[in-house]
């Protein structure tokens, strides 16, 4: 009888140890985060994505209690950085800023032969929405408004900035060419900072960039803004009419949010989502962003994923214009 009891106790101990082990494996890291987090910005320093991310950085650090190190990984229309992210350990210590439609077109463009999709990312939260704008130099004498610009471009080739094939700027100029017979020729740069410098230096004719990336240039009189590619006037450029108001049905914007690699632990995802929510919606953060002309527009991970899925469908509808 004593032997039977001993066997039963030993068996129960084995089961208990096994159960405890399974619980540990499924519950993730309850102490996350315990070390520094790397946040990849897949564009050059000084652009809108980089600037907005660095405004958010200290608020994320306050929420997470660790350093959030922003690093720039440029090249490939953002995909040098996004490839680094998708190949990273999904432990929550490597994250990235995703720009849409850039990230979508980067894997949908058949010429690039990328074996990626939204399934390779964990969406954690949207940060901002930034509409596209079209600008020229103040000393430009061939055209001074959007109507004159379009009429000129219908008979002449004009160089226009973009940050890669299939990016929001590229899609916008291609839409102009398709709808209004313009001859806009894209000149691709690594980021908005280079694009702005190219216009100001007289190396390109027209600047297409997000509103937050040109606001300071406009306020300082360094560019003339001709229109905003949105359905209503941008809150920080209320004196600038939309393209629609001026007779051109062109709508284009870029959304930016934080993503991680696929297969992240649910508890880690929950901790990051909560921190991003609190940081993005912090009133001081919003005030800082507004001063720079960035429109904060938070969405949680699930909603943000839905937004990217809608963007994917939009790109699908544009494949003929893009020549895909």
PyMOL commands that set and color helices and strands:
alter all, ss='L'
color gray80, all
select helices_A, chain A and resi 2-26+48-64+76-86+102-108+110-112+118-120+146-155+168-180+192-200+211-219+244-246+266-280+283-291+301-317+319-322
alter helices_A, ss='H'
color red, helices_A
select strands_A, chain A and resi 37-41+68-72+94-100+121-136+157-162+183-188+207-210+224-228+253-261+295-300
alter strands_A, ss='S'
color yellow, strands_A
deselect
rebuild
show_as cartoon
